[in-house]
């Protein structure tokens, strides 16, 4: 019953029965959710209903329902946070990464200095006849291929590149993928080309040609048998003399794809 003098609903016998009935329903819903192993959609619905009941029961002065709905809301929120802490953590991490990426989409870096570091590493690998495959990602994202490797997100340095490809290390097989000025991943595997090739080519060369057939990437290959340096671009393998490697690499990295 609504009391005009106080502007509130009075807690009479009818209100008590309503209070008790709605409280029993709320308890039944909570038990149902427990049996449903706190499925995400169910929890969201229960929390929404509980929050609504907190305000409704407070307005109509249904004290028992108000207490239960308030407790249900608090417990539901706590349980949701505990059960979904992994998903929440991933969501926060992805949001921060997305914000960071959006905040600096045009991050400027010294491309020439980057390629000079790669040149130092490739020259050393070539002289020591250590096999290597280094892919520069351009417009085509290589995320699907990166799943096969190990994500590093490390700065490009000659020392790190030479260490990765040193025989016997855990990452020396497969390719290194460079995105902008970072080593995105190592030990990445590509599907080798199936087209016939003239001459003797190993698995690295075939893999390098394979990735160049399905993307606009530029891939550097160092032969472990001869130390010879090659570039795989647009499905073709181009042999490059060591003394012109840096200039040639820059030309292909900076080349604009024709529409």
C-alpha positions as CSV (number, residue, x, y, z in Angstrom):
1,X,0.0,0.0,0.0
2,X,1.3,3.5,-0.9
3,X,1.5,6.0,2.0
4,X,0.7,9.5,0.6
5,X,2.1,11.2,3.8
6,X,5.5,9.6,3.5
7,X,5.6,9.0,-0.2
8,X,6.5,5.3,0.3
9,X,4.9,2.0,0.0
10,X,3.9,0.4,3.4
11,X,4.9,-3.1,4.1
12,X,1.5,-4.8,4.8
13,X,0.4,-8.4,4.6
14,X,0.0,-8.3,0.9
15,X,3.5,-6.7,0.5
16,X,4.9,-9.5,2.7
17,X,3.5,-12.2,0.5
18,X,4.7,-10.4,-2.7
19,X,8.1,-10.0,-1.0
20,X,8.3,-13.7,-0.1
21,X,7.0,-14.9,-3.5
22,X,9.5,-12.8,-5.5
23,X,12.3,-13.8,-3.2
24,X,11.5,-17.5,-3.7
25,X,11.5,-17.0,-7.5
26,X,14.9,-15.2,-7.2
27,X,16.4,-18.1,-5.2
28,X,15.0,-20.6,-7.8
29,X,16.7,-18.6,-10.6
30,X,20.0,-18.5,-8.8
31,X,19.9,-22.3,-8.2
32,X,19.0,-22.8,-11.8
33,X,22.1,-20.8,-12.8
34,X,24.3,-22.9,-10.5
35,X,23.0,-26.1,-12.1
36,X,23.8,-24.5,-15.5
37,X,27.4,-24.1,-14.3
38,X,27.3,-20.3,-14.5
39,X,27.1,-20.0,-18.3
40,X,28.1,-16.5,-19.4
41,X,24.7,-15.6,-21.0
42,X,22.8,-16.9,-18.0
43,X,25.0,-14.9,-15.6
44,X,24.4,-11.7,-17.6
45,X,20.7,-12.2,-17.5
46,X,20.6,-12.9,-13.7
47,X,22.8,-9.9,-12.9
48,X,20.6,-7.7,-15.0
49,X,17.5,-8.9,-13.3
50,X,19.1,-8.7,-9.8
51,X,20.1,-5.1,-10.4
52,X,16.6,-4.2,-11.5
53,X,15.1,-6.0,-8.5
54,X,17.4,-4.0,-6.1
55,X,15.8,-0.8,-7.3
56,X,12.3,-2.1,-7.6
57,X,12.3,-3.8,-4.2
58,X,13.8,-0.7,-2.6
59,X,11.0,1.5,-4.2
60,X,8.2,-0.8,-3.1
61,X,9.8,-1.4,0.3
62,X,10.1,-5.2,-0.2
63,X,12.8,-5.7,2.4
64,X,13.5,-9.4,2.0
65,X,13.6,-9.2,-1.8
66,X,15.8,-6.1,-1.6
67,X,18.3,-7.9,0.6
68,X,18.4,-11.1,-1.5
69,X,18.7,-9.2,-4.8
70,X,21.5,-7.1,-3.4
71,X,23.4,-10.2,-2.2
72,X,22.7,-11.9,-5.5
73,X,24.1,-9.0,-7.4
74,X,27.3,-8.8,-5.3
75,X,27.8,-12.6,-5.4
76,X,27.0,-12.8,-9.1
77,X,29.5,-10.1,-10.0
78,X,32.2,-11.7,-7.8
79,X,31.6,-15.1,-9.3
80,X,31.6,-13.7,-12.9
81,X,34.9,-12.0,-12.3
82,X,36.4,-15.2,-10.9
83,X,35.0,-17.5,-13.6
84,X,35.8,-15.2,-16.5
85,X,39.1,-13.7,-15.2
86,X,41.0,-15.2,-18.2
87,X,38.6,-13.7,-20.7
88,X,38.6,-10.4,-18.9
89,X,42.4,-10.4,-18.8
90,X,42.6,-11.1,-22.5
91,X,40.0,-8.4,-23.3
92,X,42.0,-5.8,-21.3
93,X,45.2,-6.9,-23.0
94,X,43.7,-6.7,-26.4
95,X,42.1,-3.3,-25.7
96,X,45.4,-1.9,-24.5
97,X,47.2,-3.3,-27.5
98,X,44.5,-1.9,-29.8
99,X,44.7,1.5,-28.2
100,X,48.5,1.5,-28.4
101,X,48.3,0.6,-32.1
102,X,45.7,3.2,-32.8
103,X,47.6,5.8,-30.9
104,X,50.7,5.4,-33.1
105,X,49.6,4.0,-36.5
106,X,52.2,6.0,-38.3
107,X,55.2,5.2,-36.0
108,X,58.3,6.5,-37.7
109,X,61.4,4.4,-37.8
110,X,64.7,4.5,-39.7
111,X,64.2,2.0,-42.4
112,X,67.7,2.4,-43.7
113,X,69.2,1.8,-40.3
114,X,67.0,-1.3,-40.0
115,X,68.1,-2.8,-43.3
116,X,71.7,-2.0,-42.4
117,X,71.4,-4.2,-39.3
118,X,69.9,-7.0,-41.4
119,X,72.7,-6.5,-44.0
120,X,75.4,-7.0,-41.2
121,X,73.7,-10.2,-40.1
122,X,73.2,-11.6,-43.6
123,X,76.8,-10.8,-44.6
124,X,78.1,-12.8,-41.5
125,X,75.7,-15.6,-42.1
126,X,76.8,-15.8,-45.8
127,X,80.5,-15.8,-45.0
128,X,80.0,-18.6,-42.4
129,X,77.6,-20.5,-44.7
130,X,74.8,-20.5,-42.1
131,X,71.4,-21.0,-43.7
132,X,68.8,-18.4,-43.0
133,X,65.4,-17.2,-44.2
134,X,64.2,-13.7,-43.3
135,X,60.9,-12.3,-44.4
136,X,59.9,-8.6,-44.5
137,X,56.2,-8.3,-44.2
138,X,54.6,-5.5,-46.3
139,X,50.9,-4.9,-46.9
140,X,49.9,-8.6,-46.7
141,X,49.7,-9.7,-43.1
142,X,51.3,-13.0,-42.3
143,X,49.4,-13.7,-39.1
144,X,48.2,-17.1,-40.3
145,X,51.8,-18.3,-41.0
146,X,53.1,-16.8,-37.7
147,X,50.9,-19.2,-35.8
148,X,53.3,-22.0,-36.8
149,X,56.3,-20.3,-35.2
150,X,57.4,-18.6,-32.0
151,X,56.3,-15.0,-31.4
152,X,59.2,-12.8,-30.2
153,X,58.3,-9.1,-30.7
154,X,61.9,-8.2,-30.3
155,X,64.0,-5.4,-31.8
156,X,66.0,-6.2,-34.9
157,X,69.7,-6.5,-34.1
158,X,72.5,-8.3,-36.1
159,X,73.4,-10.3,-33.0
160,X,69.9,-11.6,-32.4
161,X,69.4,-12.6,-36.1
162,X,72.7,-14.5,-36.1
163,X,71.9,-16.2,-32.8
164,X,68.5,-17.3,-34.1
165,X,70.0,-19.0,-37.2
166,X,73.0,-20.5,-35.4
167,X,72.9,-24.2,-36.0
168,X,71.6,-26.2,-33.0
169,X,69.5,-23.4,-31.6
170,X,65.8,-24.1,-31.1
171,X,64.7,-21.4,-33.5
172,X,67.2,-21.9,-36.4
173,X,64.8,-23.9,-38.5
174,X,62.1,-21.9,-40.3
175,X,61.9,-18.2,-41.1
176,X,62.1,-15.0,-39.2
177,X,59.3,-12.5,-39.9
178,X,60.0,-8.8,-39.6
179,X,57.1,-6.5,-39.3
180,X,58.1,-2.8,-39.5
181,X,61.1,-2.6,-37.2
182,X,60.4,-5.6,-35.0
183,X,61.2,-9.3,-35.2
184,X,57.7,-10.5,-35.0
185,X,58.3,-14.3,-34.9
186,X,61.0,-16.9,-35.5
187,X,60.9,-20.6,-36.6
188,X,57.9,-19.8,-38.9
189,X,57.2,-22.4,-41.6
190,X,55.8,-21.7,-45.1
191,X,54.2,-23.9,-47.7
192,X,57.0,-24.6,-50.3
193,X,56.3,-23.7,-53.9
194,X,55.1,-26.5,-56.1
195,X,56.3,-25.1,-59.4
196,X,59.3,-26.7,-61.1
197,X,62.6,-24.9,-60.6
198,X,65.7,-25.0,-62.7
199,X,68.8,-26.0,-60.6
200,X,69.2,-27.4,-57.1
201,X,67.2,-25.6,-54.5
202,X,66.8,-26.6,-50.8
203,X,63.7,-26.4,-48.6
204,X,64.5,-22.8,-47.5
205,X,64.5,-21.5,-51.1
206,X,61.3,-23.4,-52.0
207,X,59.6,-22.0,-48.8
208,X,60.8,-18.5,-49.6
209,X,59.4,-18.7,-53.1
210,X,56.2,-20.2,-51.7
211,X,55.5,-17.3,-49.3
212,X,56.3,-14.8,-52.1
213,X,53.6,-16.4,-54.2
214,X,50.9,-15.7,-51.7
215,X,52.0,-12.3,-50.4
216,X,53.8,-9.1,-51.3
217,X,56.6,-9.9,-48.8
218,X,60.3,-9.8,-49.5
219,X,62.3,-12.8,-48.3
220,X,66.0,-13.1,-47.9
221,X,67.5,-16.5,-48.2
222,X,71.1,-17.5,-47.3
223,X,72.2,-20.9,-48.6
224,X,73.9,-23.1,-46.0
225,X,75.8,-25.0,-48.7
226,X,77.3,-22.1,-50.7
227,X,76.5,-19.0,-48.6
228,X,74.8,-17.5,-51.6
229,X,72.3,-14.7,-50.9
230,X,68.9,-14.6,-52.7
231,X,65.7,-12.6,-52.6
232,X,62.3,-14.2,-53.1
233,X,59.8,-11.7,-54.6
234,X,56.5,-12.2,-56.4
235,X,57.2,-15.9,-56.9
236,X,60.7,-15.4,-58.3
237,X,64.1,-16.1,-56.8
238,X,66.7,-13.5,-57.4
239,X,70.4,-14.1,-56.7
240,X,72.1,-11.0,-55.2
241,X,75.9,-10.4,-54.9
242,X,76.9,-9.6,-51.3
243,X,78.3,-6.2,-52.2
244,X,75.0,-5.0,-53.7
245,X,72.7,-6.8,-51.3
246,X,71.8,-3.8,-49.1
247,X,71.0,-1.6,-52.1
248,X,69.0,-4.3,-53.8
249,X,67.1,-5.1,-50.6
250,X,66.1,-1.5,-50.1
251,X,64.9,-1.3,-53.7
252,X,62.5,-4.2,-53.3
253,X,61.4,-3.2,-49.8
254,X,60.5,0.3,-50.9
255,X,58.9,-0.8,-54.2
256,X,55.3,0.2,-54.5
257,X,52.9,-2.6,-55.5
258,X,51.3,-1.8,-58.9
259,X,47.6,-1.8,-59.0
